[in-house]
Every structure is written in C-alpha cells, then in structure tokens.
Amino acid sequence: MAPLAPTASILVTWLVLTLAVIAGAYVLPGVRVTGFVAALVTALVLGIINALVRPALLVLTLPINALTLGLFTFVINALLIMLAAVIVPGFEVDSFWSALLFSIVLAIIIAVLAYIF
C-alpha cells in the first residue's frame, strides 16, 4: 500500500482519535461526548494540547517522572484530558479518576486502531 500524503495522514489520524474518543466515552460512565462534532473538536483539541503543552509538562516533571518510573505520565495525561473537557463544549469528564481511566482506554483504542489502519 502506498504511503498517504501528509494531509491525508493527518486527517486519518484525526479520524482515528475521534473514533477513540467516541469509543472511550461509550465504555466509561464518567466521560460523555454529546455528538460526533463534539468528538471531532475534542480530538482536535487533544491533538493540539498533546503537541504544545504535553512536551513542556513532561520536561518540567522529569524528576518526579523518573522517581515513579514513568507512571506520573498517566497523571499528566489525565490532567490534559480534564483541560480539554474545560475547553470543549459537549465533552465532559466527571472526575480525575474518570480522566485517568479515559486516558488509558484512549491509549489502548488508539493502539488497536493504529494497528488496523
């Protein structure tokens, strides 16, 4: 199969993340997405946050991340998901623990969908 053009690759990644957000919200009771458009916007915002904010947070929390053998990254992911929930109307997360579980479920779903696509 021929590699995708950069624009098509970005769109496929965005769609895969959108499907992962919908599936994660369906599986977990503490996470809600009101519709497909809200899931698209959530995927976009999560992508932007992960590209811009996450690297800086990982560098700033490197000592505690090293002490916890990388487990603190899950906390960072949960906090970034809660930030996305504040930014995006139609995407709600009830608690920190729901965001933490959502980040784990999201990672698993994205890994499976990336393997398929």
C-alpha positions in Angstrom: 0.0 0.0 0.0 1.3 3.4 -0.9 2.0 5.9 1.9 -0.5 8.6 2.4 0.1 12.2 1.6 0.9 14.3 4.7 -2.6 16.0 4.7 -4.3 12.6 4.3 -2.2 11.2 7.1 -3.2 14.0 9.4 -6.9 13.5 8.6 -6.7 9.8 9.1 -5.0 10.3 12.5 -7.7 12.9 13.5 -10.4 10.5 12.5 -8.8 7.6 14.4 -8.5 9.8 17.5 -12.2 10.9 17.1 -13.3 7.2 16.9 -11.2 6.5 20.0 -12.8 9.4 21.9 -16.3 8.2 20.9 -15.5 4.6 21.9 -13.9 5.7 25.2 -16.9 7.8 26.1 -19.1 4.9 25.3 -17.2 2.5 27.5 -16.6 4.7 30.6 -19.6 6.1 32.5 -17.7 9.2 33.8 -17.0 10.6 30.3 -19.6 12.0 28.0 -19.5 13.3 24.4 -22.7 14.9 23.1 -22.2 14.1 19.4 -19.8 13.5 16.6 -18.9 17.2 16.1 -18.0 17.4 19.8 -15.8 14.3 19.4 -14.1 15.8 16.4 -13.4 19.1 18.3 -12.2 17.1 21.3 -9.8 15.1 19.1 -8.5 18.3 17.6 -8.1 20.0 21.0 -6.4 16.9 22.5 -4.0 16.8 19.5 -3.1 20.4 19.9 -2.7 20.1 23.7 -0.5 16.9 23.2 1.6 18.7 20.6 2.1 22.0 22.5 1.6 21.6 26.2 2.5 17.9 27.0 6.2 18.1 26.0 6.7 21.1 28.3 5.0 19.4 31.2 7.0 16.2 30.6 10.2 18.2 30.8 9.1 20.1 33.9 8.0 16.9 35.7 11.0 14.8 34.7 12.4 14.3 38.2 9.0 13.0 39.6 8.5 11.0 36.4 11.9 9.4 36.9 11.1 8.6 40.5 7.8 7.0 39.6 9.3 5.1 36.7 7.1 7.0 34.2 3.8 6.4 35.9 3.4 10.1 36.6 2.8 10.5 32.8 -0.6 9.0 33.4 -1.4 11.8 35.8 -0.2 14.4 33.2 -2.4 12.7 30.5 -5.4 12.8 32.9 -4.9 16.5 33.7 -4.6 17.3 29.9 -7.9 15.4 29.3 -9.5 17.5 32.1 -8.2 20.6 30.4 -9.7 19.5 27.1 -13.0 19.0 28.9 -12.9 22.6 30.1 -12.2 23.9 26.7 -14.6 21.8 24.5 -18.3 22.2 25.0 -20.0 18.9 24.7 -17.1 16.9 26.2 -17.5 16.2 29.9 -15.3 14.3 32.4 -16.7 13.8 35.9 -13.5 13.3 37.9 -9.8 12.9 37.8 -10.2 9.1 38.1 -12.5 9.1 35.1 -10.0 11.2 33.1 -7.2 8.7 34.2 -9.2 5.7 33.1 -10.2 7.5 29.9 -6.5 8.2 29.1 -5.7 4.5 29.5 -8.7 3.4 27.4 -7.8 6.0 24.8 -4.2 4.8 24.5 -5.4 1.2 24.1 -8.0 2.1 21.5 -5.6 4.3 19.5 -3.0 1.5 19.6 -5.5 -1.0 18.2 -6.9 1.4 15.6 -3.4 2.4 14.5 -2.5 -1.3 14.0 -5.6 -1.7 11.9 -5.2 1.5 9.8 
